[in-house]
Amino acid sequence: MKRAFIFLVIIFMPVSSYADDLIKAHIRDKIFAIYGNSSQGYAYTFNGHAFTPDEYPATSKISKIIEGDGKTYVVTVDQDGGSASSPQYRAFDVTNNELVPSPLVGEGIGDHIKENWSVVDGDAVVTLQKDDGVSINIYHIREGRITSKKMSKDTALTGPVKPPGGDYAAFVNGMRLKEVFHLRAINPLLRKAFPGGTFDDVQKLAEEDYGSGFQSKSIGSVASVSQPHNSNSRYLAIAIEPSGVIDAIFSPENHQERFYGITNPLVKLELEKALH
């Protein structure tokens, strides 16, 4: 009987998971906490101080805690729950046991972190980039105020002129599709594969980058991208074979597929699988 009772207690004890969103954190001997929900809004508290924004995001949680130069910031991240929503961040300065919030950073759809949060000369700093790759914004946060600097897109081609061992597929393995367009070794091949204005259309779609990085296949490396998410309208899949040959399926709009290269049926099969 005693053993049965112990068994039941174990079964009905609440189970905690490390995958749960982080909404509380110890900062020195104080607790930073987030309370609320999407319908009533959220409140942020620390050492007897509270902050309640006007925004009502679907979710809010602690993203990270950053320290440096004698400063401590708690970075929170919000999502509005939409299918095309982007994270929005806020940096709370808790250095002096007060709670100094910043305005939201990353309000635009498509903003994503290019260089992660850090403390630079006492400022909380983050770099965000649009998915179209047009520009990046560097944000500095100090005492609840934001200053930002907009930088134009870097169009310079980078990387080796020729990949190690001449194996193009291995060179791009794991890279994002948009990054490959800026490689000195691959860019000329892409321009050759997509003649005329098609190259610009393909690159623009690749820069939006809602797809996957290149994955190794028996025939080379394959990556795909579509806009909007898994769209049947605009999509692109590119295969780079170890020999350096580039094959692709491209639909500029309304499922108007165009095929480039593709003399090997296995390559076509892998490209089609990448898109579905």
N, C-alpha and C positions, 0 to 999 in steps of 0.2 A: 504493500500500500504506500509506503513511504517513497519507494522508488517511482511509483506511478505518479505521485504528486510532483516530484522533482521534474519528471519528464514533461508534464503538462505546463509547468512554469516555464521551462525552456521553450516549448512550442509557442506559447503566447507572449513571450517577451518581445517588445518592439525591436525591429532590426534596423540598424543604421547603415548607411552606405556612403562610401567615399565618393560616389558618383553624384551625390546630392549637391545642389547649388550651395556655394559658400555664402552665408548671410551673416555670420558672426566671426570676429577675429580679435584676438588679444593683441593690443598695442601697448607695450610695456605692461603695466598692471591694470589697464583700462580695457573696456570692450567696445569695439565698433560693431554696430548691428544695423540690419535693415529689417523693417517691419512693413507689413501691408500686402496688397495684392493689386491686380490690374483694375478692379472695379472701384476700390476705395483710395487708390494711390499708394505711394510709398513714403516712409519716413526713415531718415538716417540719423542715428544717435551715437554720441560719443562723450563720455565723461560729463553727463548732465546737460549736454548741448544737443539740439535737434535741428534738422533741416527737412522741410517738406516742399518739394518742387511742385510746380503746376502741371507738369507732364504726367500722363497716366500710361506708362509703358505696360506691355504684357508681362514682362519679367524684369527683374533687377537683381543683381548679385555682385559679390566682390570678385573682381577680375584678378587683381594682384596688389601687393604691398611693395612699394619701392622706397629705398632709403639711400641717402648720400648727402655729403656736404652739411651734415647736421640736420637734414630735413627728412620728414617721414610723410609719405602720401599713401592714401588708400584709393585705389582706382576701381570704380564700379562700372558695370556695363549693363545697358538696357537693350531690350528688343521690343519692337512694337507688335511683333507677331505676324506681320504681313509676309507673303511669300517672297517678296522682293525687298524686304527690309534689311537695313544694315545696322550693325551694332552702334550704339551711341555711348560715349564714355564721359565720366566725370571724375575729376581728381580732387579728393578731400585732403587738405593740409591739416594734419593732426600733430604737428611738431610740438606745439606748446600746450598740449592737452586741450586745445580748442577744436572747433569743427568749422573749417573754412572751405566751403564748396566752390567749385568752379562752374561756369556754364557748361552746357553739353558740347562735346567735341564729336564731330562725325555725323552731322545732321543729314548730309546728302546721301541719297541712295547710291550704292556702289562704292562708298568710301571703305577702305580696308587698311589695316595696319601694314605699312611697309617696313618701318623700323620700330621695334617695340618700345614700350615705356621705359624711361630711365630718368635719373636725376642729373642735370647738367648745370653746374654753377648755382645750385639751389633751386632750379626750376624743374618742375615735372614736364618732361618733353616727350612728344610722340610725333611720328611722321605717318600721315595718311595719304593714300593714293586712290584716285578714281579707277574703276575697273577698265575704263577706256584708255587708261595710260596717258592721258593728255597732260596732266600735271600732278605734282605732289604738294601737300601742305604740311609745313613743320609748325607745330603748336608748342608754345612755351606757356606754362601756367605758374603764376606766383601770386600768393596772397589773394587767390580767388579771381584773378584777372588773367585774360588770355591775350597773348600777342601771337600773330601768325605770319608766316612768310610763304609765299607761293613760288614754287620753282617750276620752270618749264620742263617738259619731258626731255629726257636724255636720249637722243636718237643715235648716239655714237655706237658703232658696232664694237663688241668686246670679245674677249676670249681668244684662243689660239687661232691662227690662220688655218691650220689643219688639225683635226682632232687626233688624239693619241692613237698611233697605230693605223690611222686612216679609217677607223671604224666609227662611222657617223652614228650608227644606232646606239652604240655604247656611250658615246659622248653626250647624247641628249637624254639618256635614260633617267627618268625621275624629274626632269625639268618641266616647268609649266610651258604650255604651248606658246604663250606670248613672249616668253624669255628667249625662245629659240630664234624668233625673228630678229633678235638683236645680236646674234652670234656671227662673227666674221666668217666662220667656216661654213655655216648653214645658209645664211642670208642669200648669197649668190645662187645657191641651188634652188631656194624657194622662188626667187625672182624668175629663174629659168622655168620652173614648174608652172607658175601662174603668170602668163604673159599679159602685157598691157596693163589696163586699169584693174584687172582682176586681182593682181597682187595687193593693191591698196585695199580692195574690198575684203579680201581674205585676212589681211593683217589687222584691219579695224575690228573684225569679228573676233580674231584671236586675242586682241588686247582686252576685250570685254571679259574674257576668261571665266566663264561659268563652268568650264569643263575640268577634265582630269589632266594630271601630268603625264608625260610619256611613260609607257610601260613596255618592258621587254617582251618581245614575242619571238617565235622561231624565225619569223621573216624579217625581223628588225625591231623598230620601236614604233608604237602607235599612240597618238593622243587625239582627243576630241574636245570640242567646245560647242555650246549652243546658247542662243539668246532669244527669248528669255529661257528660263530653266527648262532643259529637255524639250525645246521647242520643235515642232514639226515644220516650222517655217524657215528659220535661219540656223544653219548648223555647218560644222566643218570637222572633218577627220583627216589627219595626215599620218602617213606611214613613211618613215625614213629607213631604207634598207641598209644593211652593212656596207654595201657597195657605194652608197651615197645617192642612189636613185630615190626620188621622192614621188609618192603616189598620194592621191587625195580624192575625197568626195566633198563637194562644196555646194550648198544650197543658199544663194543670196537672199531668197524670199520665196514664200508659198510653195515649199517643197519642190523647187525647180532644181533637181540634182544635176550637177555637172561632174564628170569624171576626168581626172588628170592622171596620166601615166597608166597605171593598173594593167599590166600585161599578165600578172600572176593572179590566178583565181583565189589563192590563199590570202593574198594581200587584200583583195576586195572583200573577202569574207571577214577578215579582222577589222577592216574599216567599218563595215556595216554593223558588226557586233559592238564596236565602240560607240556607235550612235544610238543604240537601243538597249 
